[in-house]
Amino acid sequence: MAQPSIITRDVEKLAEPTGNVYESVAIISKRARQISTNVKEELNGKLADFASSVDNLEEVFENREQIEISKFYERMPKPSNIAVEEFLEDKIMYRYPEEDDKTSEQDQ
């Protein structure tokens, strides 16, 4: 049986590290965006190797490597799922800009 693409999350567990579920979601969304950008750049880099200036139908249908690379990336977990797991496992470093400002003011 295929794993469900939707996982029920305990909102209180998400809110624990920050004390606020909205802050947690903001942190997770920023990390998911980072992951998505990195994966997209990696995929584009790999697919650029197959780019050719001549488009003929034989080349399009015969490029099995390109198809396999694309399928691999399609099967990868969603960036949001990866980010949530990283957050719950305390693998994401985050800080609050206000605290950085206060620290630099106290140093002066």
N, C-alpha and C positions, 0 to 999 in steps of 0.2 A: 504494500500500500504506500502511496506517495505521501510525503510529509505535508502537512497543511502549510499553506503560505502565510496564514494569519495565526499569530500566537497571542494568546491572552496574557497580558502583563499585569502584575500587581502594581498599581499606581503608588502605593505607599513605599514599596521597595525602590521605585524610581526616584521618589522624593527624598528618601533617606540621606543620601550623600550631601545634598544641597539644602535640605529643609523646605524646598519649594518645588513642586512638580513642574512648574513652568520654566524654572531655571534649568532643571534637569533636561527637559525636552529641548530647550534652546542649545544646550551643550551637545546633546546627542545629534541634533540636526546639523550643527556646524561640523561635527566630526563626520557625519554621513556625507555631507557635501565634499569634504576633503577626500574621503575614500572614493566617491564617485568620480571626482576629477582625476585622481591618480589612475584609476582603472581605465577611464576613457582615454587618457594620454597613452597609457601602456598599449591598449588595444589599437589605437590609431597608429602608433609606432610600428606595431607588428603588421598591420594591414598595409601600411605604406610600402613595405617591401614588395607587395604584390601589385602595386599600382603600375599601370602601363599607359603610355600615351595612345596606344592603338586599342580600340575596343572592338573586338570581334566576338561573335557568339561562341565560337569554340573555346576561347580562353575563359569566358565567363562560366561556362558549364563544366569545364574540366579542372578547375582549380580546387581540388579537394582539400589541400592544406588550409586555404583561406576559409573554407566552410567549417573545417574542424576547429580552427581557432575561434571563429565566431560562435560555434556551438558551445565551446568550453566557457566562454565569457557569459553566455546566456544561462548556463547552469550554475554559475556562481551565486552565492547568497546575495541578497539585496544589500546595498550599502547601509540602509537604515537598520537592518537586522544585525549586521556586523557592529555598527556603532552602539546599539543597545547592549549587546553582549560585552563589548569593551567597557562601557560605562558601568554595568553591573559588576564586572570583574575588577573594577577600579584601575583600569589601564589607560584612562584618559586623564591627562593633566590639564587643569583649567585654573584660571585665576580671575579675580574681579578687578577691572580697571580702576575702580574707585580706591581700592586698597593700595594699589601701586602709586596712585597720586598722593595719598596720605603719607605713605612711607617716604616718598621723595621730598615732601614738604617738611617732614620731621627732621630729615637729614640736613636741611639748610640752616 
